Protein backbone atom coordinates (compact mmCIF):
# COMPACT_ATOMS: atom_id res chain seq x y z
CA UNK A 1 0.00 0.00 0.00
CA UNK A 2 1.29 3.44 -0.92
CA UNK A 3 1.82 5.93 1.91
CA UNK A 4 1.22 9.69 1.87
CA UNK A 5 1.49 10.89 5.49
CA UNK A 6 -1.31 13.18 6.68
CA UNK A 7 -0.48 16.54 8.19
CA UNK A 8 -2.95 16.37 11.09
CA UNK A 9 -3.33 13.47 13.55
CA UNK A 10 -2.49 12.49 17.12
CA UNK A 11 0.38 10.13 17.83
CA UNK A 12 -0.83 7.02 19.63
CA UNK A 13 -4.32 6.12 20.81
CA UNK A 14 -6.15 6.81 24.08
CA UNK A 15 -8.44 3.76 23.51
CA UNK A 16 -8.12 0.29 21.93
CA UNK A 17 -9.29 0.00 18.32
CA UNK A 18 -12.88 -1.31 18.03
CA UNK A 19 -14.44 0.49 15.02
CA UNK A 20 -14.09 0.91 11.29
CA UNK A 21 -15.71 4.19 10.24
CA UNK A 22 -16.74 4.57 6.58
CA UNK A 23 -16.58 7.98 4.88
CA UNK A 24 -17.02 9.17 1.31
CA UNK A 25 -14.51 11.62 -0.12
CA UNK A 26 -16.95 14.01 -1.82
CA UNK A 27 -14.66 13.62 -4.80
CA UNK A 28 -15.22 12.50 -8.41
CA UNK A 29 -14.60 9.06 -9.81
CA UNK A 30 -11.12 8.73 -11.22
CA UNK A 31 -8.04 6.48 -11.19
CA UNK A 32 -6.14 8.88 -8.89
CA UNK A 33 -8.92 9.90 -6.52
CA UNK A 34 -7.38 8.07 -3.54
CA UNK A 35 -4.00 9.68 -4.21
CA UNK A 36 -5.59 13.10 -4.58
CA UNK A 37 -7.47 12.74 -1.29
CA UNK A 38 -4.30 11.59 0.46
CA UNK A 39 -2.41 14.58 -0.95
CA UNK A 40 -5.18 16.84 0.36
CA UNK A 41 -4.75 15.40 3.87
CA UNK A 42 -0.98 15.91 3.53
CA UNK A 43 -1.22 19.60 2.70
CA UNK A 44 -4.51 21.01 3.99
CA UNK A 45 -4.73 23.67 6.67
CA UNK A 46 -8.03 22.08 7.73
CA UNK A 47 -7.40 19.75 10.65
CA UNK A 48 -8.67 16.54 9.10
CA UNK A 49 -7.28 13.14 8.13
CA UNK A 50 -8.10 9.46 7.64
CA UNK A 51 -6.16 6.24 8.01
CA UNK A 52 -6.66 4.97 4.44
CA UNK A 53 -8.15 6.37 1.21
CA UNK A 54 -9.39 4.03 -1.56
CA UNK A 55 -10.61 4.41 -5.13
CA UNK A 56 -11.28 1.85 -7.87
CA UNK A 57 -7.69 0.69 -8.24
CA UNK A 58 -5.66 1.61 -5.16
CA UNK A 59 -5.48 2.19 -1.44
CA UNK A 60 -3.29 4.91 0.09
CA UNK A 61 -2.19 4.98 3.73
CA UNK A 62 -2.34 8.41 5.40
CA UNK A 63 -2.21 7.64 9.15
CA UNK A 64 -0.80 4.56 10.90
CA UNK A 65 -3.34 2.30 12.62
CA UNK A 66 -1.71 3.00 15.96
CA UNK A 67 -2.21 6.75 15.60
CA UNK A 68 -5.46 8.73 15.86
CA UNK A 69 -6.83 10.28 12.66
CA UNK A 70 -9.04 13.38 12.84
CA UNK A 71 -12.16 12.33 10.98
CA UNK A 72 -15.21 11.48 13.13
CA UNK A 73 -15.42 13.22 16.53
CA UNK A 74 -16.60 10.73 19.11
CA UNK A 75 -15.04 7.79 17.26
CA UNK A 76 -11.54 9.04 16.59
CA UNK A 77 -9.86 7.53 19.64
CA UNK A 78 -11.05 3.96 18.93
CA UNK A 79 -11.84 4.12 15.21
CA UNK A 80 -10.05 3.34 11.96
CA UNK A 81 -11.13 5.89 9.35
CA UNK A 82 -11.66 4.68 5.77
CA UNK A 83 -12.35 7.14 2.93
CA UNK A 84 -14.02 5.80 -0.25
CA UNK A 85 -14.10 7.71 -3.55
CA UNK A 86 -17.60 9.03 -4.21
CA UNK A 87 -20.29 11.42 -3.04
CA UNK A 88 -22.87 11.30 -0.27
CA UNK A 89 -25.55 12.18 -2.84
CA UNK A 90 -24.96 8.98 -4.81
CA UNK A 91 -27.92 6.65 -5.18
CA UNK A 92 -27.64 2.94 -4.50
CA UNK A 93 -27.49 2.38 -8.27
CA UNK A 94 -24.60 4.83 -8.58
CA UNK A 95 -22.75 3.16 -5.70
CA UNK A 96 -23.08 -0.11 -7.61
CA UNK A 97 -21.79 1.11 -10.98
CA UNK A 98 -18.51 -0.50 -12.15
CA UNK A 99 -16.25 2.21 -10.73
CA UNK A 100 -17.88 2.35 -7.29
CA UNK A 101 -18.13 -1.45 -7.00
CA UNK A 102 -14.38 -1.61 -7.64
CA UNK A 103 -13.84 1.07 -4.97
CA UNK A 104 -16.04 -0.87 -2.53
CA UNK A 105 -13.92 -3.95 -3.27
CA UNK A 106 -10.75 -2.02 -2.41
CA UNK A 107 -12.41 -0.81 0.78
CA UNK A 108 -13.48 -4.36 1.68
CA UNK A 109 -9.90 -5.60 1.31
CA UNK A 110 -8.65 -2.89 3.68
CA UNK A 111 -11.52 -3.47 6.11
CA UNK A 112 -11.02 -7.23 6.33
CA UNK A 113 -7.36 -6.76 7.20
CA UNK A 114 -8.45 -4.59 10.10
CA UNK A 115 -11.21 -7.02 11.11
CA UNK A 116 -8.73 -9.85 11.38
CA UNK A 117 -5.95 -7.86 13.03
CA UNK A 118 -8.13 -6.17 15.64
CA UNK A 119 -10.94 -8.70 16.05
CA UNK A 120 -13.60 -6.36 14.64
CA UNK A 121 -16.86 -8.18 13.77
CA UNK A 122 -18.35 -7.70 10.32
CA UNK A 123 -21.55 -5.95 11.39
CA UNK A 124 -22.91 -2.44 11.05
CA UNK A 125 -23.36 -0.52 14.29
CA UNK A 126 -25.86 2.22 15.01
CA UNK A 127 -26.41 4.75 17.83
CA UNK A 128 -26.92 2.76 21.04
CA UNK A 129 -24.41 0.09 20.02
CA UNK A 130 -21.75 2.71 19.38
CA UNK A 131 -22.33 4.36 22.75
CA UNK A 132 -22.29 0.96 24.47
CA UNK A 133 -18.77 0.21 23.21
CA UNK A 134 -19.76 -2.61 20.83
CA UNK A 135 -17.10 -3.32 18.15
CA UNK A 136 -18.02 -3.26 14.47
CA UNK A 137 -18.33 -1.13 11.32
CA UNK A 138 -20.27 2.11 10.98
CA UNK A 139 -20.64 5.22 8.86
CA UNK A 140 -19.75 8.77 9.83
CA UNK A 141 -23.50 9.33 9.94
CA UNK A 142 -23.81 6.77 12.75
CA UNK A 143 -21.05 8.49 14.72
CA UNK A 144 -22.76 11.86 14.29
CA UNK A 145 -26.07 10.41 15.49
CA UNK A 146 -24.51 8.61 18.46
CA UNK A 147 -22.22 11.33 19.80
CA UNK A 148 -23.63 14.56 18.31
CA UNK A 149 -20.15 16.04 17.92
CA UNK A 150 -20.41 16.54 14.14
CA UNK A 151 -23.12 16.96 11.52
CA UNK A 152 -21.70 14.73 8.78
CA UNK A 153 -24.08 12.17 7.29
CA UNK A 154 -21.74 10.32 4.91
CA UNK A 155 -21.52 7.90 3.22
CA UNK A 156 -25.15 8.81 2.48
CA UNK A 157 -28.53 7.07 2.40
CA UNK A 158 -27.76 5.34 -0.91
CA UNK A 159 -24.64 3.58 0.39
CA UNK A 160 -25.15 -0.19 -0.16
CA UNK A 161 -24.33 -1.47 3.31
CA UNK A 162 -25.60 -4.98 2.55
CA UNK A 163 -23.39 -5.34 -0.51
CA UNK A 164 -20.35 -3.83 1.17
CA UNK A 165 -20.59 -6.06 4.25
CA UNK A 166 -21.07 -9.12 2.03
CA UNK A 167 -17.88 -8.10 0.19
CA UNK A 168 -16.04 -7.89 3.51
CA UNK A 169 -17.35 -11.32 4.56
CA UNK A 170 -16.28 -12.86 1.25
CA UNK A 171 -12.80 -11.37 1.60
CA UNK A 172 -12.70 -12.62 5.18
CA UNK A 173 -13.23 -16.23 4.11
CA UNK A 174 -10.40 -16.08 1.58
CA UNK A 175 -8.13 -14.13 3.91
CA UNK A 176 -8.74 -16.52 6.79
CA UNK A 177 -7.68 -19.52 4.71
CA UNK A 178 -4.39 -17.81 3.82
CA UNK A 179 -3.76 -16.44 7.30
CA UNK A 180 -4.29 -19.73 9.12
CA UNK A 181 -1.48 -21.31 7.08
CA UNK A 182 0.94 -18.75 8.51
CA UNK A 183 -0.21 -18.66 12.14
CA UNK A 184 1.65 -20.57 14.86
CA UNK A 185 0.11 -22.77 17.52
CA UNK A 186 -0.12 -20.79 20.75
CA UNK A 187 -0.39 -22.15 24.27
CA UNK A 188 0.04 -20.96 27.83
CA UNK A 189 3.61 -21.14 29.09
CA UNK A 190 5.69 -18.13 28.28
CA UNK A 191 4.53 -17.36 24.76
CA UNK A 192 4.43 -13.64 24.01
CA UNK A 193 4.30 -11.27 21.08
CA UNK A 194 2.17 -10.00 18.22
CA UNK A 195 0.35 -13.28 17.55
CA UNK A 196 -0.74 -13.48 21.17
CA UNK A 197 -2.01 -9.90 20.92
CA UNK A 198 -4.05 -10.91 17.86
CA UNK A 199 -5.46 -13.90 19.76
CA UNK A 200 -6.43 -11.68 22.68
CA UNK A 201 -8.11 -9.09 20.42
CA UNK A 202 -10.13 -11.86 18.77
CA UNK A 203 -11.18 -13.24 22.15
CA UNK A 204 -12.38 -9.79 23.20
CA UNK A 205 -14.41 -9.62 19.98
CA UNK A 206 -15.91 -12.98 20.96
CA UNK A 207 -17.44 -11.40 24.08
CA UNK A 208 -14.59 -11.97 26.50
CA UNK A 209 -13.92 -8.46 27.87
CA UNK A 210 -12.01 -9.93 30.79
CA UNK A 211 -9.13 -10.61 28.37
CA UNK A 212 -6.62 -7.79 27.96
CA UNK A 213 -4.32 -7.24 24.97
CA UNK A 214 -1.00 -7.72 26.73
CA UNK A 215 0.86 -9.98 24.32
CA UNK A 216 1.32 -12.52 27.13
CA UNK A 217 -0.56 -15.85 26.96
CA UNK A 218 -1.84 -15.96 30.54
CA UNK A 219 -4.49 -17.99 32.43
CA UNK A 220 -7.27 -15.52 31.57
CA UNK A 221 -6.46 -15.91 27.86
CA UNK A 222 -6.39 -19.70 28.18
CA UNK A 223 -9.75 -19.85 29.98
CA UNK A 224 -11.43 -17.62 27.39
CA UNK A 225 -9.89 -19.66 24.57
CA UNK A 226 -11.28 -22.88 26.04
CA UNK A 227 -14.76 -21.35 26.19
CA UNK A 228 -14.51 -20.42 22.50
CA UNK A 229 -13.34 -23.94 21.69
CA UNK A 230 -16.36 -25.37 23.50
CA UNK A 231 -18.63 -23.01 21.57
CA UNK A 232 -16.98 -24.08 18.31
CA UNK A 233 -17.38 -27.79 19.14
CA UNK A 234 -13.63 -28.30 19.46
CA UNK A 235 -11.62 -30.10 22.11
CA UNK A 236 -11.10 -27.44 24.82
CA UNK A 237 -7.36 -27.97 25.17
CA UNK A 238 -6.41 -24.29 25.57
CA UNK A 239 -4.18 -24.38 22.48
CA UNK A 240 -4.79 -22.06 19.56
CA UNK A 241 -3.81 -24.03 16.48
CA UNK A 242 -5.04 -24.78 12.93
CA UNK A 243 -8.50 -25.90 14.11
CA UNK A 244 -9.08 -23.04 16.57
CA UNK A 245 -7.79 -20.06 14.56
CA UNK A 246 -10.58 -20.35 11.93
CA UNK A 247 -13.24 -20.24 14.66
CA UNK A 248 -11.71 -17.08 16.11
CA UNK A 249 -11.24 -15.46 12.71
CA UNK A 250 -14.88 -16.00 11.80
CA UNK A 251 -15.68 -12.47 12.94
CA UNK A 252 -19.29 -12.12 11.85
C-alpha positions, 0 to 999 in steps of 0.5 A: 500500500502506498503511503502519503502521510497526513499533516494532522493526527495524534500520535498514539491512541487513548483507547483500543481500536474497536471500530471501522468508520466509513466515509465518502470523499466528496470527490469525483470518480477517477483512477487517482482519486485516492491519491488526490485525497491523500495529498489533500490530507498531507497539505490542507490547513483544515485539521482533518485526516483518515487512516486509508483512502481508496478508489477503484484501483488503489489504497493509500495509507495516510495515518498509521493504525496505531495513531489517531486520525481526525475524521469522526469526533466521538469515534476518533480515539477507537476508530479506523477511518476509511475514505471511499471515492464518491459522493454522499448524494450517490444513489444505491445504483450509482454506488453499484456502478462498475467504478464504485463497485471496484472502490467498494472492493478495495475498501473491503480488502482494507476493512477485512485486514483490520477485522482480522488484526483487531478482532472487529466483527463484520456488522454495522453498528448504530447509535446505542451500540456505538455508545455501548462500546460494541465493536463493528463497522459504521458510517460517519452518519452513525457516529454523528447520530450517536455522539452529536459532535459533528453533523456529517451524514456520509456515506449517504442514504444510498450507500449499499451497506448490505453489498459492502458487508457481504464483500467484507465477509467474502474477503474474510473467508479467503483471507482466513484460509491464507492467514491460518497457514501462517499462524503458529500454535499458541499455548500458555507457558511463556509465549508472548508477542504479536500473535498473542495480541491478535489472539487476545483481540479476537477473544475480546471480539468474541465477548470476552472483555475480561481478556486484555491485549497484553501480548502474554498468553496468561491464564485468563487468555487460556480460559477464554480460549477454552470457552470459545473452543467449546462453543466451536465444538472443538476439544477445549485444550487451551491451544490455539492451532489450525482448528481453533484459529478459523473459529476465532477469525470467523468475525461475523 
